[in-house]
Structures are given as C-alpha cells and as structure tokens.
C-alpha cells in the first residue's frame, strides 16, 4: 500500500509540475530546464528522489534515504508517471484508433 501511495503522489506532483497552469509563468519555454519541465518521464525521476527525501516526514510511505533508493524510487516514479500520463489525459482514458488499410497489395500476395 505504501508503494501505491508513493506512485500516486509521484504521478500527481509530476502532473502539477509539468502541466499545471499555476507554474506557466515560471516554467521556462526554452533550454534544458524548459525541456525537463515539459517531460513527465524526466520530471518524474526528479519527483521520485524528492519524495524519497520527504519520506521521513510523512506517514504515507516510509523509505530509507539512500543512494540505492535515490535511483530506484526515481526510476519507479519516472516509469509510472510516464505510463499513467500516456493512459490518462484531461478527458479521461486516452484511446487512439489506428485505421488499418483493408486493401491488399496485389504484388504482396
């Protein structure tokens, strides 16, 4: 249950930082920092280690502050934030329908 709370906190914070209108005036539009703040996978990593540092101050999750957890929780946060970002959008679950061409090329048969 701690891991689920961590993942949801990481996803929520990542979404706020990357897409939140409250940060629009402070978020750089160009440069490496601007690219970082527009990428849910990149920002998710940094949110993960930040939440690890907050771990001793919350009862939601409790992880040791260590170099190993720095990377593991960063990677977990990055991956899950990106996956959840690809599944859910502003209008709910994202669904892409790709049209398959039903015609068969005569040279291919």
PyMOL commands that set and color helices and strands:
alter all, ss='L'
color gray80, all
select helices_A, chain A and resi 2-19+21-23+31-36+40-57+67-87
alter helices_A, ss='H'
color red, helices_A
select strands_A, chain A and resi 88-89+92-93
alter strands_A, ss='S'
color yellow, strands_A
deselect
rebuild
show_as cartoon
